[in-house]
Each structure stands twice: as structure tokens, then as C-alpha cells.
Amino acid sequence: MPDPVSRPFADLLLRDFLGRLASGEPVPGGGSASAVAGSLGGALVAMVATLSQDRPKYAAHAELHAAAGPAGHRLAQRLLTIADEDAAAYAAYAAALKLPRETDEERAARSAAIRAAADGAAGVPLRCVEACLDVVTVAEALAGRSNANAASDLGVAALLAEAAAHGAAENVRVNLPSIGDEARAADLADRVARLVVRVAATAAETIAAAARAEPRDPVPADHTEAIARLCTEEPVAGGAA
């Protein structure tokens, strides 16, 4: 199997990435595909913010646009990085499965390596779901406060991020039985379930607000500040909520 992190997926031509995705190789797989889909949602958020800047009609939301554009770019890049991390996490898990198990010591070491790798393989897609929540949060903030001609693009961004969150959540869940810690697995299962509910609800709010095409009042200053922080730090999930 080729080294999944020898060349970032972001550096591949789209057709080359799709070719690798469609191949018989285990990576990239559903986790990386989910992260790439979420990245497209982030890019669309950035596009809508950019299309709304310096428009007198939307001047009341200028600070939001100034924060949402860079935030969308940052989220898109973060999700592309997660696509690579997901491939690397799977490679680590696959390597752990191939460790020798002839002696008690080898079996113990292999079991410990599998548990650690499974925890990592669950943690990466969990971060994908968190990033998707940030994507839909910024998209929702822009709905009704941005260029009306791009309202449908916000809806697409929300749908992509929601699909990505569901896909990533499946990759979290599939790794939980191998963690070997019921309490840890239960905590991760609960966290991802709650995140997916929030992503779905926020995506639905985004789509509804975009479809209404009605102007909305400016977001509170602290909401804009939270969106701006997405560009300068790794936020807590839903940090812009």
C-alpha cells in the first residue's frame, strides 16, 4: 500500500484523487472522502462571504463577511488536512493488525497497539464532525445576511457539511469496539451523536433561512468574534455557535 501521507490529497488533481478513491487501495476511504466533502462546504462559505463584501446592500453585515470569508478558507484547509490524517490513522491501525503475535509478549504489545490505533482512528473523524459543525455554523450566520444571489450556495455548503459529518461519524463508530475501553467508547459515541444532531439542526436552519430569502438582523458582536477566532486558533466544536 502506498504511503497515504507521502503526498497530501490537496496536492492531487481532482481526477487523481477520485482515481485513488475508486481503486482497490484502502486509503483514501470514506473518512477522507467525508473530510473532502466538508472542505468543499467550507470553501462555499468563503465564496458567499467574498461575494457579499463591499456591497452597499449588505453593509450592515460587513464585519460578519470579513470574519466569515477567512473562516471558511481556514475550515476548508483544516478539513483537507483531516483527510490526510484520516488516511494516516487507518494506516496506523492496519499496521497494528499486522504486528506479530507468536508469544504472549507479542500478543500483548499487538493488542495495546491496536487499542491505541483504534482510538486515534476514532479521534480523527471526530475532529471532522467538529469542523463540519463550524462550517454549518458560519453558513447559518451568513444566511439572510449575504448576497441573495448566492443563497443556494449556502444551502449546498450546509448539505455537504452535514453529509460529511454523518460520514465521519460512521468512521468514529466503526472504530469504537476496538478501543478496548467501554467507558471511553461510550463517551466518544455520545459526543459524536450529539455533534451530528447539532450539525443536522444547524444545516436545516441554514437551508430554511436561505430559502426564505428574507433579510435578517445583524448577528451579535460576540458571534462575529467567535467566527473570527476560527481563523486564529483551533476552536472548540461549535465555537462560533
Secondary structure as GFF3:
##gff-version 3
##sequence-region A 1 241
A	DSSP	three_ten_helix	9	11	.	.	.	ID=ss1
A	DSSP	alpha_helix	14	22	.	.	.	ID=ss2
A	DSSP	alpha_helix	30	52	.	.	.	ID=ss3
A	DSSP	three_ten_helix	56	61	.	.	.	ID=ss4
A	DSSP	alpha_helix	62	97	.	.	.	ID=ss5
A	DSSP	alpha_helix	104	142	.	.	.	ID=ss6
A	DSSP	three_ten_helix	148	150	.	.	.	ID=ss7
A	DSSP	alpha_helix	151	175	.	.	.	ID=ss8
A	DSSP	three_ten_helix	176	178	.	.	.	ID=ss9
A	DSSP	alpha_helix	182	212	.	.	.	ID=ss10
A	DSSP	alpha_helix	221	229	.	.	.	ID=ss11
###
